[in-house]
Structure formats: C-alpha cells, structure tokens
C-alpha cells in the first residue's frame, strides 16, 4: 500500500517524494482553473480538519504542481482546489460526507415512500456592528419573506416542512440524449466566476451542478425542448443545502434532472447507479423555491452565512 493509499484509508500520514499518477492527473486537471480565480486562504491545519488532507499529501499535491502561496509551514492553499482533491482522491472530507447523506436521502425517497422533513433556516449577520436589529430576507416556499432578528449571532429565522415528490414521469429519449452529452464532464466545485461559463465547461470538462443546469437549459431550449432552471433546496439530513438543477416538461410535469449529481452520488456516496438510470429523475431530493440562482438568506441585499439543519419527521 502506497503512502497516498494509507492516507486515504485513514492510516498513518507518510512522506512521499514524487507525485503518484492519480494525484498528478488530478492536479493537471485542476490547473485548468486560471490562477486569478484562486483565493489562497487555507492553511495546513484547516486542510486536515475540513478535507482530511495531511501534510504529506499537501506536499505531494504541491510537487505535482498545485498552486499555493507562501512557503513551509506558512503555505496557504485554495479551498476549491483542496475540496476537489479530497473528493476525487476518496478522502472522508466534509464534501464526501455530504454526498453520502444525499444518496441516503434519495434512497429514502423511493417511489411510494413520501418522506417528510423539517428544515430550519438559520443565518448570522454578515456585517455585525450595525445599528438596530438585523433585517433578513428569507427565500421560503411562498417567496422572499422579511424577518427581523435581534442581534448578529446565529439566529433561527424560519422553519418549514418539506415533503419532496418521489414519483416522476420517465424521461423521454430526447432528454436522455441531451443528458448524455454531459457524460465527459466531471463534477468539480468551482469559483463563482467560472461556474456559469459554458466555454470553461467544455474546454476543461469541469462543471458543478449550477453550471451544468444552466447549460442544459440553454441547449435544451436551442433543441426546442420545454426546459427551465430550478433553484431551491437539496433536502437531506442532517443539513439541507441550496442547489440548482434543470427541469424538463414531461407529460405536463416539470421533471428535475441533475446528471452530475447522480454520478457524484454513485461514485462517492454509495448510490446504486443501476437503480438510478438515465430515465429516472433524482427529484426526490429537491424542493423548488424559484427559477433563478439567488441568495437563500440576504441581509440588506448582502449574502448572509446560512445553515439549514434538517430532521426527518417520523412517519405517523
């Protein structure tokens, strides 16, 4: 077992003098992100805490050419780079654990089973120290709702009950064919300036769910398909998350699709890919809030740090 494999398996972190093939190939792909879009703010301690990347693997990534700032123990790394490295190298990072929870939620939402969730919208003030109470705008199922909160600390703003739909029409051939064009594209977390850029998507074969959804809407419209953008919640315990997807009109129903997410759950979340084939919607995960990407919680027009603690309601 190589040092990298020991690291991935949770064993001792050992030094390694030269990058392995998988690390080198991954770094070459990550280098598709131009350096001006990197923000070097993650130190070695945070890399280990959030991404399970220890010093030897950081060294290996650097030897393969992953950009960083500073030297020695003062080196800083880009958070997107490390999140993607941890995910694609199989580490038990925050992202990997989240994908596992999404796959579990999708299995729980099998046809005929209607799970119910309690989702709490919690936020903290992005500009503490201002006069008066915090004035939030919370994107709820009925639209953006104003909510006053007394202070800058983390505050529960609203609680909603969500029951994602589990029965969806099968996707027709034209939609399945369109989804298949994204097969060469890998799932990566990307800076905001790149995630919506279709030229970047096809040049690097890298995208996140938002960029893939936007491209599907544009290309589906060009092909004459009835398609729209979806934004809302990916509902799963212990935390839901804001999410984007595309929706196609099938037999009078707007059916959600997200091929990159399904592949990510199959690769890293334990989802049975055969049971979730190309004609099946992952819509049992989604709760639509609006038709465009936006802030879930805003504060005076500014994005507010938000968490969405989620519990599954016991069946009666």
C-alpha positions in Angstrom: 0.0 0.0 0.0 1.4 3.4 -1.0 1.6 6.4 1.3 -1.2 8.0 -0.5 -3.3 4.9 -0.1 -2.5 4.8 3.6 -3.7 8.4 3.9 -6.9 7.7 2.0 -7.5 4.6 4.2 -7.2 6.6 7.4 -3.7 5.1 8.3 -0.6 7.0 9.2 0.4 10.0 7.1 3.8 9.2 5.5 6.0 11.4 3.3 6.3 10.6 -0.4 9.0 12.1 -2.7 7.2 12.1 -6.0 3.5 12.5 -7.1 1.6 9.4 -7.9 -0.2 9.1 -11.3 -3.7 9.8 -9.9 -2.5 12.8 -8.0 -0.6 14.1 -11.0 -3.5 13.7 -13.3 -5.9 15.3 -10.9 -3.6 18.3 -10.4 -3.2 18.7 -14.2 -7.0 18.9 -14.4 -7.3 21.4 -11.5 -4.7 23.6 -13.3 -7.5 24.2 -15.8 -8.7 26.8 -13.4 -6.8 30.1 -14.0 -4.7 31.2 -11.1 -6.6 34.6 -10.9 -9.6 32.7 -9.7 -7.8 31.1 -6.7 -8.0 32.5 -3.2 -5.1 31.3 -1.1 -6.6 31.2 2.4 -6.5 27.6 3.7 -3.6 26.6 6.0 -2.4 23.1 6.7 -4.4 22.8 9.9 -7.7 23.7 8.1 -6.8 21.4 5.2 -6.7 18.5 7.6 -9.8 19.5 9.6 -12.1 20.1 6.6 -10.6 18.0 3.9 -8.6 15.3 5.7 -5.6 16.3 3.7 -2.5 15.9 5.8 1.0 17.5 5.3 2.4 14.6 3.2 -0.5 14.7 0.7 -0.2 18.5 0.6 3.4 18.1 -0.2 2.5 15.6 -2.9 -0.1 17.9 -4.4 2.5 20.7 -4.4 5.1 18.5 -6.1 2.5 17.7 -8.8 2.1 21.5 -9.5 -0.9 22.5 -7.4 -0.6 26.3 -6.8 -0.1 27.7 -3.3 1.1 30.9 -1.7 3.9 31.2 0.8 6.5 28.7 1.9 7.0 26.0 4.5 4.5 26.0 7.4 3.1 29.3 6.2 1.9 28.0 2.9 -1.8 28.7 2.0 -4.0 26.8 -0.5 -7.1 27.5 -2.4 -10.2 26.0 -0.8 -11.8 24.8 -4.0 -8.6 23.0 -5.0 -8.4 21.1 -1.7 -12.1 20.3 -1.7 -11.9 18.8 -5.2 -8.6 17.0 -4.4 -10.2 15.4 -1.3 -13.3 14.4 -3.2 -11.6 12.9 -6.2 -8.9 11.1 -4.1 -11.5 9.5 -1.9 -10.9 11.2 1.4 -13.6 11.4 4.1 -13.9 15.1 3.7 -16.9 17.4 4.5 -18.0 17.2 0.8 -17.8 13.4 0.8 -19.9 13.0 3.9 -22.5 15.4 2.4 -22.7 13.4 -0.8 -23.3 10.2 1.3 -26.1 11.9 3.1 -27.7 13.0 -0.3 -27.5 9.4 -1.6 -29.1 8.1 1.6 -31.9 10.7 1.2 -32.5 9.7 -2.4 -32.8 6.1 -1.3 -35.2 7.1 1.4 -37.4 8.9 -1.2 -38.1 5.8 -3.3 -41.4 5.8 -5.2 -44.2 5.0 -2.9 -42.3 6.4 0.1 -43.0 10.1 0.9 -40.5 11.3 3.5 -41.3 14.5 5.3 -38.5 16.8 6.6 -38.4 19.7 8.9 -35.9 22.3 7.6 -34.7 25.2 9.8 -33.4 28.4 8.1 -30.6 29.7 10.3 -28.3 32.7 9.5 -25.8 35.0 11.0 -25.2 38.7 10.3 -22.7 39.4 7.6 -22.0 42.9 8.8 -22.1 42.9 12.6 -21.9 46.2 14.4 -24.7 48.0 12.5 -27.4 49.9 14.3 -30.8 48.3 15.0 -32.0 44.8 14.5 -30.9 42.5 11.7 -33.3 42.6 8.7 -33.2 39.4 6.8 -34.9 38.3 3.6 -35.5 34.6 3.7 -36.4 32.7 0.5 -39.2 30.5 1.6 -41.7 28.4 -0.5 -44.1 31.3 -0.7 -41.3 33.8 -1.8 -38.8 36.0 -0.1 -40.1 36.9 3.4 -38.8 39.7 5.6 -37.6 38.6 9.1 -36.3 40.7 12.0 -33.7 39.3 14.3 -32.3 40.9 17.4 -28.6 40.5 17.1 -25.6 39.4 15.0 -25.3 35.9 16.3 -26.6 32.8 14.5 -30.4 33.0 14.6 -33.2 30.6 13.6 -35.3 32.7 11.1 -37.9 30.2 9.9 -38.9 26.5 9.9 -40.6 24.8 7.0 -42.0 21.3 6.5 -40.9 19.8 3.2 -42.2 16.7 1.5 -40.3 16.1 -1.7 -42.2 14.4 -4.5 -41.0 10.9 -5.2 -43.0 9.8 -8.2 -41.8 11.3 -11.5 -42.5 10.5 -15.2 -39.7 8.7 -17.0 -37.5 11.0 -19.1 -38.1 10.7 -22.9 -35.4 9.8 -25.5 -34.7 13.5 -26.4 -33.9 14.4 -22.8 -31.9 11.3 -22.1 -29.8 12.0 -25.3 -29.2 15.6 -24.1 -28.2 14.5 -20.6 -25.7 12.0 -22.2 -23.8 14.9 -23.8 -22.6 15.7 -20.3 -21.0 12.3 -19.8 -17.5 13.6 -20.5 -17.9 16.4 -17.9 -16.7 15.7 -14.3 -18.2 17.1 -11.1 -16.0 19.8 -9.5 -16.6 22.6 -7.1 -15.8 25.9 -8.9 -15.4 29.6 -8.1 -18.5 31.7 -8.9 -16.8 33.5 -11.8 -16.3 30.2 -13.6 -19.3 28.0 -12.7 -21.6 29.7 -15.2 -19.2 29.9 -18.1 -20.0 27.3 -20.8 -16.7 27.9 -22.6 -14.9 26.9 -19.4 -17.1 23.9 -19.0 -16.4 22.4 -22.5 -12.7 23.5 -22.5 -11.9 21.8 -19.2 -14.7 19.2 -19.0 -15.3 20.5 -15.4 -18.6 21.7 -14.0 -20.7 21.9 -10.9 -24.5 21.3 -10.8 -25.3 25.0 -11.4 -23.2 25.4 -14.5 -24.4 22.0 -15.9 -28.1 23.1 -15.2 -27.6 26.4 -17.0 -26.0 24.7 -20.0 -28.8 22.1 -20.1 -31.4 24.9 -20.1 -29.6 26.8 -22.9 -29.0 23.7 -25.0 -32.4 22.2 -24.4 -34.1 25.5 -25.4 -31.9 25.5 -28.6 -33.2 22.0 -29.4 -36.8 23.0 -28.9 -37.4 21.2 -25.6 -39.5 22.6 -22.9 -37.0 23.3 -20.1 -36.4 25.7 -17.2 -34.0 26.4 -14.5 -34.7 25.2 -10.9 -33.2 26.6 -7.7 -34.1 25.6 -4.1 -33.1 23.0 -1.5 -31.4 19.7 -1.8 -33.2 18.2 1.2 -31.3 15.7 3.3 -30.4 15.3 7.0 -28.6 16.5 8.9 -28.2 19.6 6.7 -30.0 20.6 3.5 -28.2 22.8 1.0 -29.0 25.3 -1.7 -28.9 23.7 -5.1 -29.5 24.2 -8.8 -30.9 21.8 -11.4 -32.7 21.7 -14.7 -36.4 20.7 -15.3 -38.0 19.3 -18.4 -41.7 19.3 -19.1 -42.8 15.6 -19.4 -46.5 14.7 -19.6 -47.4 18.0 -18.1 -45.0 17.7 -15.2 -41.7 19.7 -14.7 -39.3 16.8 -14.0 -35.9 17.7 -12.3 -32.7 16.4 -13.7 -29.1 16.6 -12.5 -26.8 14.1 -14.2 -23.6 15.3 -12.5 -25.1 14.9 -9.0 -26.3 11.4 -9.8 -22.9 10.4 -11.0 -21.3 12.0 -7.9 -23.5 10.1 -5.6 -22.8 6.8 -7.5 -19.0 7.5 -7.4 -18.7 8.8 -3.8 -22.0 8.3 -2.0 -22.8 4.6 -2.3 -25.8 5.2 -4.7 -26.7 2.2 -6.9 -26.2 3.6 -10.4 -28.1 0.8 -12.0 -31.2 1.6 -9.8 -31.0 5.2 -10.9 -30.7 5.0 -14.6 -30.8 7.9 -17.1 -34.6 7.9 -17.4 -35.1 8.3 -13.6 -35.3 11.7 -12.0 -33.5 12.5 -8.7 -36.3 14.9 -7.9 -37.0 13.2 -4.6 -34.1 15.2 -3.3 -35.3 18.6 -4.4 -37.6 21.3 -3.2 -38.0 24.1 -5.7 -38.1 27.7 -4.4 -37.6 29.8 -7.5 -36.4 29.7 -11.2 -33.1 31.5 -10.8 -30.0 31.3 -8.8 -30.2 33.7 -5.8 -29.4 34.1 -2.1 -31.4 31.9 0.2 -30.9 34.4 3.1 -30.0 38.0 2.5 -29.2 40.9 4.9 -29.7 44.3 3.4 -29.1 42.8 -0.1 -25.9 41.1 1.1 -25.5 37.3 1.2 -25.8 36.0 4.8 -24.0 32.9 6.1 -26.7 30.3 6.3 -27.2 26.8 7.5 -30.2 24.5 7.0 -30.4 22.0 9.9 -32.8 19.2 8.7 -34.6 16.4 10.5 -36.8 13.7 9.1 -40.2 13.7 10.6 -41.3 10.3 12.0 -44.0 8.7 9.9 -47.3 8.6 11.7 
